[in-house]
Amino acid sequence: MPVKISLAAPFQRFTGGKETVFYRAGALSEIISGLDKSYRGLKGAIMDKDGLKGHIVVLVNDRDVGLLQGLDTLINDGDEVIILPVVAGG
């Protein structure tokens, strides 16, 4: 079973409106790079030269990758990745 990747609305413009895409297991950085081959611009919306952009949250099975191994977090078959922008306001 592949990895399920759920994308918040701001990222769906790169996937032709798809909220959910699938990819093979691997490190989070490999998955993002692989997805960018099919969905050009997605990686640039999520990452910069230093890693994940500061306004991006990535969850793996509801756990923030910032509390795991960041972009080196190993994603297994059947896992779910959720990519969200941070929402702030006041």
N, C-alpha and C positions, 0 to 999 in steps of 0.2 A: 504494500500500500504506500503510495507516495506521500510526501509532506504536503499538507494543505496550508496554503498561504492566503490569509484574509487581509484585504487592503481597504483602508478607510477611503472615503470618497475622493479626497484630493489626489490619491495615487491611481485611481481608476481611469484617469485620462490616458495613462500609459498602456493600459491593458484593454483598450477599446470598450471600457465600461464594465469589465468583469470585476466583480467584488472578490471572487475566489479564483486562484490559480493553483496549479500543482507542480511540484518539482521533486527531483530525487533527493535522498538523504545526503547529508554532508555538513561541513561547517557552515555557519550562518553566512560568512563572507563569500563562500563558494556558491551558495544558493542565490544570494543577491546578485553576484556577478553573472551567474547562469541565467537568471531571469532577465537581466538586462540585454542579453542576446536576443531574446524574443520580444521584449518590451522595452525598446530603446528609450533611454532617459530616466528609467525607474531608479537605477542605481544613483544617479546624480541628484535625484530628489530625496534620497534617503541618506546618502553618505557624502562626505567631503574627504580631502586628503588625510584628515586626522581620524577618520572612522565615522561612526554614526553622527549625523548632525544633531546639535543640541536640542532641537525641537522635535525630535523623533523618538518614539518609544516602540521597542520591539518586544513582544511577549512570546514566549515559547511555553505552550501548555499553561498559560496564565501566569507565568513567572517572567519578570523583567530580566532581559539578558544582561543588563547592567549589574545585576546581582549574581549572575552566573559567570560565564567566561567571555562576555561581550561578543564580538564578531567571531571569536574562536569557539563559541558554543556549538557543540555537536548536536545536530538535529537528526532524529531517527525516523525511519519509516513510520507513518501513522501519527507523527507529532503534528501539532497545529501551531503555526506562526501567525501572529497578528501584528500588522504594521500600522501605527497610529501617529498622527501629529499631536504634540502636546497642546492642550487647550488652556489658555489662561484668560483671565479677565477680572473685572472687579466692579 
